[in-house]
Amino acid sequence: MPTDAALPIEPLEARHRRQSVVELALAAATALAAIPALAIVAFIVYKGAPAISWAFLTEMPVSGMTKGGIQPAIVGTLWLVGVSLLFSVPVGILAGMYLSEYAGESRLSRIVDLAIVNLAGVPSIVHALFGLGAFVLFLDFGTSILSGGLTLGVMTLPVIITSTKAAMQSVPHNFRVACWNLGASRWQTIWHVVLPNALPGILTGVILQVSRAAGETAPVLFTGAAFYLPILPTTVWDQTMALSMHVFALVTQVPNVSEELKYGTALVLLGVVLCFNSFAIVLRLYLRRNRRW
Amino acid sequence: MVAEPHVQIEGLTLSYGPRAVVKNVTLSAPRNGILGIVGPAGSGKSSMLTCLNRTIELTPGASYTGTVRLDGQDVRSLEASDLRRRVAMVLPLPVGLPMSVYDNVAFAPRLAGVRRKTELDEIVERCITQAALWDEVKDRLDMLGTRLSGGQQQRLTLARALSTDPEVLCLDEFSIAIDPVTTMRIEAVLTELKERMTIVLVTNLLMQARRIADVTAFMLNGELIEAGPTGDLFVFARDKRTNDYLAGKFG
């Protein structure tokens, strides 16, 4: 091979220049994405912080919600998210596990995959209508925490399934073969090796969906959330207030609500979501500490 | 000496979909001997090995006909987990499971229901010692298996394979990713181990087969060309293709 017909090489300087342009562009895009998020949080904290007090968190709303606390909304959100997780986490993880480990490659499994991805793209208001039809009316659960939680659960299911599947598939196939060669059954292999290593990834999917379940208003609008109900729910058959719904109500439906109260409620919603997330992030770090390959 | 072969492969044909990669192979492994299987890449050696412990059945799209007998018994009549505990497998690339060195070796015994700590300790020490790894890891048994070096991981894999106290040990090109010194150490281990078990060694290092195999089989394009005592095969191969391969003319 003639070596003097070498590729034309760009001068070093030009390459360096292009390198820095690319780096700058990437950094700018990242900043552009981060700024609105930080700005929103800063704005809500700034406007809402004065409203936060122990009483605000632990008292009932009074005077047509223009005064008092927001305790029932906080408690209601916890109930709704809890019920939705009780449904979507087990079902989602088992389904993702099946798709990753048992279903194999077939036309049917591809159709199921496609259906799940599409389900993830369905707007939340459509899930709300589904929940109204299926849980509130057909199964006759009424407008209740159970109906609302299940609707949120159905909404969050697809992402939990896909992230479980992806997390399990990212565990090297070699590990499975090594286990099978030791006489471990398929299930023993999944339980002892695949699942522990997939758990951090699965949790990521769950974290995202917890935030989404806590924050969405539409799915609980007709299915479980009450506009104004200053008592704490005691069973899943009760209706309840919810933070997301409460923000919506304060901002658009109730006259004479102070700015402080509106932003304060939004801040609490943000805080609740953040609490869920940080719990899951810590758990994820803890699980991840020993996993390196 | 006419002993009953420990592992007997009869008329084995294996296909991935329509593509046959092993064609009507009949071959046996003598008890307490090392059967070396040599041949160029793609000759069906590794695939054939997966039939011995039926892990082939976990490969989508693979199918096989013919019979593999272990002590005269069709392996298909055995329960898969039991079979795989009796026929251990070491794969080409070392796979430390993402757990401690100790747990790697204790994994299979635990699955089999061994719970007593002293018993597990004994198994772990014995297997790691047999795999010529004990001195290097005895002080860090709780370290992640995946953090060991490649050569150490391959010996860990060997220790793990021994943890089920197998009667047949299959090795699929175990030295492909490790250094010559480790290779020689493992070869020495194998010649000791054959006192207690039958070894099936797939390799593409001709010299490795020559060094340690008692019987060597040559495979080409899925067919068994010939098999015989290692000394004879390397000196008086009957088939021209075997001669050419052993002489380094292809492969």
Interface residues (C-beta under 8 A of the other chain):
Chain A: G104 E105 N174 F175 V177 A178 C179 W180 N181 L182 G183 A184 S185 R186 Q188 H192 V193 P196 N197 N290 R291 R292 W293
Chain B: N53 T55 L58 P60 A80 S81 D82 L83 R84 R85 A88 M89 L91 L93 V95 G96 L97 P98 M99 F107 A108 L111 A112 L144 T146 R147 T157 R160 A161 S163 T164
